[in-house]
Amino acid sequence: MKTTGNTILITGGSAGIGFALAQRFIDEGNHVIITGRNKERLDAAVKQLGGNVTGVAADVSDVTEVVSLVHRIKTDFPDLNVLINNAGQAYYYNLNETADAYTKAEHEMLVNYLSVIRLTEKLLPVLRKQTEAAVVNVSSIVAFVPGATLPTYAASKAALHSYSQSLRHVLRDSAVKVFELMPPLVNTEFSKEIGGESGIAPSVLADDLIGAFASDTYEIHTGITAMIYELSKSDYTAAFSAMNAD
């Protein structure tokens, strides 16, 4: 997959991982479109990123806003050839009778999984028209082995991992390549509640994704994700213990 000259849509691109991906792809000579729910924060991100970026205020969990976003892409950016599904939602809590896990899971599944399926399906006709294209789903280390204090977030990312594998298989003979970026703990505002300050920098993920594009590496196991993945294949109990050590 080429790393320059692309037109790229990044959902949740106004902060954290999405912002770092946008910055790196802009630096590589791509045009980047970023979405975000908060227009003020989105406008600030566009200003900070500088040229070769377009901001589109949109909530990917809202079907009306998704329809509007897809119309904008088809009208103004018909050469879109990369979709990066990065927008996410996570709740940090313990499963118990007072956790209201259903409500939390409902929101996480909508944002992290169902919204990805909807947006990808609506944009696949655009991607298929290009000579080279890609879908990138940002999942997580917990897609392999859950973190028990992120129980329903982990479940949503496991679902996304499964979907990514199926989508890659179905599109294997097309121009659309399917990548899955699988971060460990990352130092962002999003992960602050779970000790994100000790995580890797978002720029590391951006570097790894650029490298994966260049080498057509479809699953990107950044940082400790690689170790947990390998351990889960040989000793799942040990991998679960490592993910859930106090």
C-alpha positions in Angstrom: 0.0 0.0 0.0 1.4 3.4 -0.9 2.2 5.8 1.9 1.9 9.0 0.0 -0.6 10.6 -2.4 -3.6 9.2 -0.6 -6.9 10.8 0.4 -7.6 9.6 3.9 -10.6 9.8 6.2 -9.8 9.4 9.9 -12.7 9.2 12.3 -12.1 10.6 15.8 -9.1 12.5 14.3 -9.2 15.6 16.5 -7.2 14.1 19.4 -5.1 11.2 20.6 -4.3 8.4 18.2 -6.4 9.9 15.4 -4.6 13.2 15.6 -1.2 11.5 15.6 -2.2 9.4 12.6 -3.4 12.6 10.8 -0.2 14.4 11.5 2.0 11.6 10.3 0.0 11.0 7.1 0.0 14.8 6.3 3.8 14.8 6.8 4.0 11.9 4.3 2.2 13.9 1.6 -1.4 12.8 1.9 -4.6 14.7 2.1 -6.4 13.9 5.4 -10.0 14.4 6.4 -10.7 14.2 10.1 -14.0 13.9 11.9 -14.9 14.7 15.4 -18.1 15.3 17.4 -16.9 18.6 19.0 -16.6 21.3 16.4 -14.5 23.6 18.5 -12.0 20.9 19.2 -12.1 19.8 15.6 -11.4 23.3 14.3 -8.5 23.6 16.8 -7.1 20.3 15.5 -7.3 21.4 11.9 -5.5 24.7 12.7 -2.8 22.8 14.6 -2.3 20.3 11.8 -1.8 23.0 9.2 -2.3 22.5 5.5 -3.6 19.5 3.6 -6.3 18.7 6.1 -10.1 19.1 6.1 -12.3 18.9 9.2 -15.8 17.5 9.1 -17.9 17.6 12.3 -19.6 14.3 12.5 -20.7 11.7 15.1 -20.1 8.3 13.6 -22.6 6.7 16.0 -25.4 8.9 14.6 -26.9 7.5 11.4 -28.1 10.9 10.1 -24.6 12.4 10.5 -23.0 9.4 8.9 -25.3 9.8 5.8 -24.3 13.4 5.6 -20.6 12.6 6.0 -20.7 9.9 3.2 -22.5 12.4 0.9 -19.8 15.0 1.6 -17.1 12.4 0.8 -18.8 11.3 -2.4 -19.3 14.9 -3.5 -16.1 16.6 -2.5 -13.6 13.7 -2.1 -14.5 11.1 -4.7 -10.8 10.0 -4.8 -11.0 8.8 -1.2 -8.9 5.6 -1.0 -8.2 5.1 2.8 -10.7 4.9 5.6 -9.3 4.7 9.1 -11.9 3.7 11.7 -10.5 5.2 14.8 -13.3 6.8 16.8 -13.9 4.9 20.1 -15.6 4.8 23.4 -14.4 3.0 26.6 -15.8 2.6 30.1 -13.4 1.6 33.0 -15.4 -0.4 35.6 -15.9 -3.7 37.4 -18.6 -6.1 36.4 -21.1 -6.3 39.3 -24.8 -5.9 39.9 -24.6 -2.1 40.1 -22.3 -1.5 37.1 -25.1 -0.9 34.6 -22.9 -2.9 32.2 -25.7 -3.2 29.6 -25.9 0.6 29.0 -22.1 0.9 28.9 -21.8 -2.1 26.5 -24.6 -0.8 24.3 -22.7 2.5 23.7 -19.3 0.8 23.3 -20.7 -1.7 20.8 -22.3 1.1 18.8 -19.3 3.3 18.6 -16.5 0.7 18.5 -18.1 -2.0 16.3 -21.5 -1.3 14.7 -20.6 2.2 13.6 -17.4 0.8 11.9 -19.5 -1.7 10.0 -22.0 1.0 8.9 -19.4 3.6 7.7 -17.2 1.0 6.0 -20.2 -0.5 4.1 -21.3 2.9 2.9 -17.8 3.9 1.8 -16.8 0.6 0.2 -18.2 1.7 -3.2 -15.9 4.7 -3.2 -12.9 2.7 -2.1 -13.5 0.0 -4.7 -13.3 2.6 -7.5 -9.7 3.4 -6.6 -6.7 1.6 -8.1 -5.3 1.0 -4.5 -7.3 1.5 -1.3 -7.3 0.5 2.4 -9.6 0.1 5.4 -7.8 0.5 8.7 -9.6 -0.6 11.9 -8.1 0.6 15.1 -8.8 -2.2 17.6 -6.7 -3.0 20.7 -4.5 -5.4 22.6 -7.7 -6.4 24.5 -9.1 -7.9 21.2 -6.8 -10.9 22.0 -7.0 -11.0 25.8 -9.5 -8.9 27.8 -8.7 -6.5 30.5 -11.2 -7.3 33.2 -11.7 -3.7 34.1 -12.5 -2.8 30.5 -14.9 -5.8 30.1 -17.3 -4.6 27.5 -14.8 -2.4 25.7 -12.7 -5.5 25.3 -15.7 -7.4 23.9 -16.3 -4.7 21.4 -12.7 -4.8 20.2 -12.8 -8.6 20.0 -15.8 -8.2 17.7 -14.0 -5.6 15.6 -11.0 -8.0 15.3 -13.3 -10.8 14.0 -15.0 -8.4 11.6 -11.7 -7.2 10.3 -10.5 -10.7 9.5 -13.8 -11.5 7.6 -13.6 -8.2 5.7 -10.0 -8.9 4.7 -11.0 -12.4 3.4 -13.9 -11.1 1.4 -11.9 -8.3 -0.2 -8.8 -10.4 -0.8 -9.1 -10.2 -4.6 -10.0 -6.5 -4.7 -8.0 -3.3 -4.6 -9.1 -2.7 -1.0 -6.6 -4.0 1.7 -7.8 -4.4 5.3 -5.4 -3.4 8.1 -5.9 -3.7 11.8 -3.9 -1.5 14.2 -3.8 -3.0 17.6 -2.5 -0.6 20.3 -1.5 -1.4 23.8 -2.0 1.3 26.5 -1.4 4.6 24.8 -0.7 8.0 26.5 -3.8 10.0 25.5 -6.6 11.8 27.2 -8.8 8.9 26.3 -6.8 6.5 28.5 -6.0 8.9 31.3 -8.4 7.1 33.7 -6.6 3.8 33.3 -3.0 5.2 33.7 -2.4 6.2 30.2 0.6 8.3 31.3 2.6 5.1 31.4 1.6 4.1 27.9 3.3 4.5 24.6 3.2 7.8 22.6 0.5 7.9 19.9 3.3 8.8 17.4 4.6 5.2 17.8 1.3 3.9 16.4 1.5 6.3 13.5 5.1 5.2 12.7 4.0 1.5 12.8 1.0 2.1 10.5 3.2 3.8 7.9 5.6 0.9 8.1 2.7 -1.6 7.8 1.4 0.2 4.7 4.8 0.0 3.1 5.2 -3.7 3.8 1.5 -4.8 3.5 1.5 -6.1 7.1 -2.2 -6.4 7.8 -2.2 -6.9 11.6 0.0 -4.3 13.4 0.9 -5.5 17.0 2.4 -2.4 18.4 4.6 -2.6 21.6 3.5 -5.1 24.2 0.6 -6.2 22.0 3.1 -8.4 20.2 4.2 -10.1 23.4 0.6 -10.7 24.6 -0.4 -12.1 21.2 2.4 -14.6 21.2 1.8 -15.5 24.8 -1.9 -16.0 24.2 -1.1 -18.6 21.6 1.1 -20.7 23.8 -0.4 -20.1 27.3 -3.6 -18.2 27.4 -3.9 -18.3 31.2 -0.5 -16.7 31.5 -1.5 -14.0 29.0 -4.8 -13.3 30.9 -2.8 -13.0 34.1 -0.4 -10.6 32.5 -3.2 -8.4 31.2 -4.9 -8.4 34.6 -2.1 -8.2 37.1 -2.8 -5.9 40.0 
